[in-house]
Amino acid sequence: MKKYLGNNCTVQMITYERSIKSLVQEKAALHDREVKEEAFFIGDLGDIIAKYQVWKETLPRVMPFYAVKCNDDYAVLKLLSDIGVNFDCASKAEIMKVLDLGVDPSRIIYANPCKQNSFIKYAAKKNVEMMTFDNEDELHKVKALFPEAKLVLRILPPSNFKVQCELGNKYGCHPDKACTLLEVARNLGLNVMGVSFHVGSGCEEAEAFAVAIQQARNVFDLAIDMGFDMTLLDIGGGFPGQQSAPIPFSAIASVVNEALDQYFPASEGVEIIAEPGRYFVASAFTLTVNVIAKRVVTKEKTNDDDPVDTQGPVMMYYVNDGVYGSFNCLLFDHAKVEVSTLQESDERSYSSSIWGPTCDGLDCILEDCPLPELRVGHWLFFRDMGAYTMSAASTFNGMPPPQKYYFCEQDQWNMVYPERVRKSSYIQKIPFMMTGHLVDEAHDFADEIFGTSPAAEALVGSPYGF
Ligand SMILES: *Cc1c(COP(=O)(O)O)cnc(C)c1O
């Protein structure tokens, strides 16, 4: 059974408990039947819904603004907007994409401290008021182009904690310099209303948040003393999104909650937001690739005394996505990926390397991993491929992006898109569907369904969210 999420996007309902591997198997078998070797993503939208539930329970004081750059897939953005998550955008195109979903501009923070002038003008035109800054020139730009903006000062977090991707080398005003910057803002008559930070992406030490929140408090007080009406704390991103992360989300959440209660007690009424990216999407996507070529390398024994060289041949597999595509995360995001096969695990394994499809020697996904022997046409899959993968991929060498299949557990889907009572006469007149509708039921002609999106007045209520 399939439901409609808008924009040509259908979601296959899961009605009984199924493993990721079984979903991969189903679609790999479909590709085999259709003689299609294309790589594909399995997107488990229920995983994103579950993440939101955990967030609400674990960080009840913090409103998430999803960082669009992490994965700007339509289904991800549409679902997040429907469950009530807000957005962190960093460019005109990202803002456009989110506004096109019908999201109110007040649900967007333009969280790029160094913005191009034309983008600031666009934000002003579209009424996206909240934006970050960390330098004096930005204040002059905002004064000239959008003087009513609600400004959030991004400070530099402490750098002595371990993170997957450093951000402090590029952004953030040192807390010692905040006073000077705030004076400039005050002299320009600008409206500074909050403080933000980003501890770095893929935070590996929860304490980083505690120290950063404390520093934010100091800057907050400074700004209040200078006469600013401070109403917002933005604790940025950095939350882990997969089981294998060095520290669990819950560990960070408990440190954050404690620091918030100490430095920003609820009684004070300051609005707390965050900009999680990978938290929401990392584990929601699994990438399946096809073995398109293979090379067996028999090792030549160079040294008779070499104790290592006894394992027989080494396998090289070439697959149809790589470092220039979804696996760009290996370079840019310093990610580590883990490969799985559809074969039984008790087969003999060989030392194997996995290579992408482009002609570049750099295009290596895994250098040495034990795998059962594979043939051309076999499938390999990689879990936790939702964050900083497809959003930063290129089509270098003419390699196409993978297809996407969406799944969602039926109960979770129903929580976001409850069955609605439809006025059947109404539906007959409108040759398209609304988000949440069952595809087969609502219309006989799928082509027409996917034609145009409904006019605003044709909407029979909106998704209810939670
Ligand atoms: C990239 C980014 C995020 C998201 O970071 P995650 O580590 O994926 O949570 C949030 N805010 C800003 C300003 C960013 O640049």
The ligand as an ORCA input file, in Angstrom:
! r2SCAN-3c Opt
* xyz 0 1
  C      25.827     22.352      9.520
  C      25.147     23.200     10.509
  C      24.204     22.642     11.382
  C      23.901     21.173     11.467
  O      24.916     20.488     12.115
  P      24.741     18.949     12.550
  O      26.063     18.631     13.144
  O      24.442     18.185     11.324
  O      23.666     18.898     13.547
  C      23.537     23.499     12.223
  N      23.777     24.828     12.224
  C      24.687     25.408     11.405
  C      24.884     26.860     11.449
  C      25.409     24.603     10.535
  O      26.319     25.175      9.733
*
